[in-house]
């Protein structure tokens, strides 16, 4: 939650603490271990609320985006995704994977993203430039990593607050506020993550690729490929608008894999 600038900074901080205390007393706030980050999370949402929110946003994507119906591509996607899902730390969710042909404006994208509650999407534009199954596996494992670590919900919780988060987690919402809330939630999800969240998702992708029998160095290959493609185009690739820090992510993946680092890994 971004606090406005006041001459006395204690004032907004006090209100935030009071708000948190009220939620705690009402039983809305829970503390639980996050299997993705290895830390304790303080939250005012349940796994059930997360699942309902993800389902609601997924319905909106189904209505506004053009999804692929190619049997071969879907079969390949699910074959790889199934191996990743088998080794995930977070077992209480069901996971779903989709290919997007065009976005809500009818435009192709080179990107991938995931939603709360177990939904992951990869655009045709990104799928078509990947060289092999290992690279696709890393992309999927990275997006699922965000779900495992609840990055979406932590971001939405901080930005949307308790009331609006409750509205968009409604099982039967139909109001204009509900629809606006869903759109706002999707925009925030597509806006990207913090550096710490990206690094965490990459660490989990390395772990899950190893466990599932894929080569985790494919993550380095993907980022290097996308970085080269990005320099060829006038308009930056959409992937790097939502997944920043390519050079830092490459170095972090190398460190996770205990690979030797070169001068370029620090200069870039």
RACOR-V385758 format. One record per pair of residues at least 12 apart in sequence whose C-alpha atoms are under 10 Angstrom apart, sorted by the first residue. I is the first residue (numbers start at 1). J is the second residue. If there is no record, write none. Layout:
{{I:J} {I:J}}
This chain:
{{1:16} {1:155} {1:156} {1:157} {1:158} {1:159} {1:160} {1:161} {2:158} {2:159} {3:16} {20:44} {23:43} {23:44} {23:162} {24:43} {24:44} {27:44} {28:43} {28:44} {28:45} {28:46} {28:162} {29:42} {29:43} {29:44} {29:45} {29:46} {30:42} {30:43} {30:44} {30:45} {30:46} {31:43} {31:44} {34:89} {34:90} {34:148} {34:149} {34:150} {35:88} {35:89} {35:90} {35:148} {35:149} {35:150} {36:88} {36:89} {36:90} {36:145} {36:146} {36:147} {36:148} {36:149} {36:150} {36:151} {36:200} {36:201} {36:203} {36:204} {37:145} {37:148} {37:149} {37:150} {37:151} {37:197} {37:200} {37:201} {37:203} {37:204} {38:149} {39:149} {41:149} {41:150} {41:154} {42:154} {43:153} {43:154} {43:157} {43:158} {43:162} {44:153} {44:154} {44:157} {44:161} {44:162} {44:165} {44:166} {45:153} {45:154} {45:157} {45:162} {45:165} {45:166} {45:169} {46:153} {46:169} {47:92} {47:93} {47:116} {47:117} {47:150} {47:153} {48:92} {48:93} {48:117} {48:169} {49:116} {49:117} {49:153} {49:165} {49:166} {49:168} {49:169} {49:170} {49:171} {50:93} {50:115} {50:116} {50:117} {50:118} {50:150} {50:152} {50:153} {50:165} {50:166} {50:168} {50:169} {51:93} {51:94} {51:115} {51:116} {51:117} {51:118} {51:119} {51:169} {51:171} {52:116} {52:117} {52:168} {52:169} {52:170} {52:171} {52:172} {53:115} {53:116} {53:117} {53:153} {53:165} {53:166} {53:167} {53:168} {53:169} {53:170} {53:171} {53:182} {53:185} {54:114} {54:115} {54:116} {54:117} {54:118} {54:119} {54:152} {54:153} {54:168} {54:169} {54:182} {54:185} {54:186} {55:115} {55:116} {55:117} {55:118} {55:119} {55:169} {55:171} {56:168} {56:169} {56:170} {56:171} {56:172} {56:173} {56:178} {56:179} {56:182} {57:115} {57:116} {57:119} {57:168} {57:169} {57:179} {57:181} {57:182} {57:183} {57:185} {57:186} {58:96} {58:114} {58:115} {58:116} {58:117} {58:118} {58:119} {58:120} {58:121} {58:182} {58:186} {60:179} {60:182} {60:183} {60:186} {61:100} {61:103} {61:104} {61:183} {61:186} {62:98} {62:100} {62:104} {63:104} {64:102} {64:103} {64:104} {64:105} {64:106} {65:100} {65:101} {65:102} {65:103} {65:104} {65:105} {65:106} {65:107} {66:99} {66:100} {66:101} {66:102} {66:103} {66:104} {66:105} {66:106} {66:107} {66:108} {66:123} {67:98} {67:99} {67:100} {67:101} {67:102} {67:103} {67:121} {67:122} {67:123} {67:124} {68:98} {68:99} {68:100} {68:101} {68:102} {68:123} {68:124} {69:98} {69:99} {69:100} {69:101} {70:99} {73:98} {73:99} {73:124} {73:127} {74:97} {74:98} {74:99} {76:133} {76:136} {77:97} {77:98} {77:99} {77:122} {77:127} {77:133} {77:136} {77:137} {77:140} {78:96} {78:97} {78:98} {79:133} {79:137} {80:133} {80:134} {80:136} {80:137} {80:138} {80:140} {80:141} {80:212} {80:214} {81:95} {81:96} {81:97} {81:120} {81:136} {81:137} {81:140} {81:141} {81:144} {81:212} {82:95} {82:96} {82:97} {82:212} {83:137} {83:141} {83:208} {83:209} {83:211} {83:212} {83:213} {83:214} {84:137} {84:138} {84:140} {84:141} {84:144} {84:205} {84:208} {84:209} {84:210} {84:211} {84:212} {84:213} {84:214} {85:140} {85:141} {85:144} {85:208} {85:212} {86:208} {86:211} {86:212} {87:207} {87:208} {87:209} {87:210} {87:211} {87:212} {88:141} {88:144} {88:145} {88:148} {88:204} {88:205} {88:207} {88:208} {88:211} {88:212} {89:145} {89:148} {89:149} {89:204} {89:208} {90:118} {90:144} {90:145} {90:147} {90:148} {90:149} {91:148} {92:117} {92:118} {93:116} {93:117} {93:118} {93:119} {93:147} {93:148} {94:117} {94:118} {94:119} {95:117} {95:118} {95:119} {95:120} {95:144} {95:147} {96:114} {96:115} {96:117} {96:118} {96:119} {96:120} {96:121} {96:144} {97:114} {97:118} {97:119} {97:120} {97:121} {97:122} {97:140} {97:144} {98:112} {98:114} {98:119} {98:120} {98:121} {98:122} {98:123} {98:124} {99:112} {99:120} {99:121} {99:122} {99:123} {99:124} {99:125} {99:126} {99:127} {100:112} {100:121} {100:122} {100:123} {100:124} {100:125} {100:126} {100:127} {101:122} {101:123} {101:124} {101:125} {101:127} {102:123} {102:124} {102:125} {103:123} {107:125} {108:123} {108:124} {108:125} {108:126} {108:238} {109:122} {109:123} {109:124} {109:125} {109:126} {109:237} {109:238} {109:239} {110:122} {110:123} {110:124} {110:125} {110:126} {110:127} {110:128} {110:129} {110:226} {110:237} {110:238} {110:239} {110:240} {111:123} {111:124} {111:125} {111:126} {111:127} {111:139} {111:190} {111:237} {111:238} {111:239} {111:240} {111:241} {111:242} {111:243} {112:124} {112:125} {112:126} {112:127} {112:139} {112:140} {112:142} {112:143} {112:190} {112:238} {112:239} {112:242} {112:243} {113:139} {113:140} {113:142} {113:143} {113:144} {113:146} {113:189} {113:190} {113:192} {113:239} {113:242} {113:243} {114:140} {114:142} {114:143} {114:144} {114:145} {114:146} {114:147} {114:152} {114:186} {114:189} {114:190} {115:143} {115:144} {115:146} {115:147} {115:150} {115:151} {115:152} {115:153} {115:185} {115:186} {115:189} {115:190} {116:144} {116:146} {116:147} {116:148} {116:150} {116:151} {116:152} {116:153} {116:156} {116:189} {117:147} {117:148} {117:150} {117:152} {117:153} {118:143} {118:144} {118:146} {118:147} {118:148} {119:143} {119:144} {119:147} {120:140} {120:141} {120:142} {120:143} {120:144} {120:146} {120:147} {121:139} {121:140} {121:143} {121:144} {122:136} {122:139} {122:140} {122:143} {126:139} {126:222} {126:226} {126:238} {126:239} {127:139} {129:222} {129:225} {129:226} {129:229} {130:218} {130:221} {130:222} {130:225} {130:226} {131:218} {131:221} {131:222} {131:225} {132:218} {133:214} {133:215} {133:218} {134:209} {134:213} {134:214} {134:215} {134:216} {134:217} {134:218} {134:219} {134:221} {134:222} {135:209} {135:214} {135:215} {135:216} {135:217} {135:218} {135:219} {135:220} {135:221} {135:222} {135:223} {136:214} {136:218} {136:219} {136:222} {137:205} {137:206} {137:208} {137:209} {137:212} {137:213} {137:214} {137:215} {137:216} {137:218} {137:219} {138:202} {138:204} {138:205} {138:206} {138:207} {138:208} {138:209} {138:210} {138:214} {138:215} {138:216} {138:217} {138:218} {138:219} {138:220} {138:221} {138:222} {139:202} {139:205} {139:209} {139:218} {139:219} {139:222} {139:223} {140:205} {140:208} {140:209} {141:201} {141:202} {141:203} {141:204} {141:205} {141:206} {141:207} {141:208} {141:209} {141:212} {141:216} {141:219} {142:198} {142:199} {142:200} {142:201} {142:202} {142:203} {142:204} {142:205} {142:206} {142:208} {142:209} {142:219} {143:198} {143:201} {143:202} {143:204} {143:205} {144:201} {144:204} {144:205} {144:208} {145:197} {145:198} {145:200} {145:201} {145:202} {145:203} {145:204} {145:205} {145:206} {145:207} {145:208} {146:193} {146:197} {146:198} {146:200} {146:201} {146:202} {146:204} {146:205} {147:201} {148:201} {148:204} {149:197} {149:200} {149:201} {149:204} {150:197} {151:189} {151:193} {151:194} {151:197} {151:198} {151:200} {151:201} {152:185} {152:186} {152:188} {152:189} {152:190} {152:192} {152:193} {152:197} {153:165} {153:185} {153:189} {155:185} {155:188} {155:189} {155:192} {155:193} {155:194} {156:184} {156:185} {156:186} {156:188} {156:189} {159:185} {159:188} {160:181} {160:184} {160:185} {160:188} {164:177} {164:178} {164:180} {164:181} {164:182} {164:184} {164:185} {165:178} {165:181} {165:182} {165:185} {166:178} {166:181} {167:179} {167:181} {167:182} {168:180} {168:181} {168:182} {168:183} {168:184} {168:185} {169:181} {169:182} {189:242} {190:241} {190:242} {190:243} {191:241} {191:242} {191:243} {192:239} {192:240} {192:241} {192:242} {192:243} {192:244} {193:242} {193:243} {193:244} {194:242} {194:243} {194:244} {194:245} {195:243} {195:244} {195:245} {195:248} {195:249} {197:243} {198:242} {198:243} {198:244} {198:245} {198:246} {198:249} {198:252} {199:245} {199:248} {199:249} {199:250} {199:252} {199:253} {199:256} {200:252} {202:216} {202:219} {202:249} {202:250} {202:252} {202:253} {202:256} {203:216} {203:249} {203:252} {203:253} {203:255} {203:256} {203:257} {204:256} {205:219} {205:253} {206:218} {206:219} {206:253} {206:254} {206:256} {206:257} {207:256} {207:257} {216:253} {216:254} {216:256} {216:257} {217:250} {217:253} {217:254} {217:257} {217:259} {219:249} {219:250} {219:253} {219:254} {220:246} {220:247} {220:249} {220:250} {220:251} {220:252} {220:253} {220:254} {221:250} {222:250} {223:239} {223:240} {223:245} {223:246} {223:247} {223:249} {223:250} {224:246} {224:247} {224:250} {226:239} {226:240} {226:246} {227:239} {227:240} {227:246} {227:247} {245:268} {246:268} {247:264} {247:265} {247:266} {247:267} {247:268} {248:265} {248:266} {248:267} {248:268} {249:265} {250:265} {250:268} {251:264} {251:265} {251:266} {251:268} {252:265}}
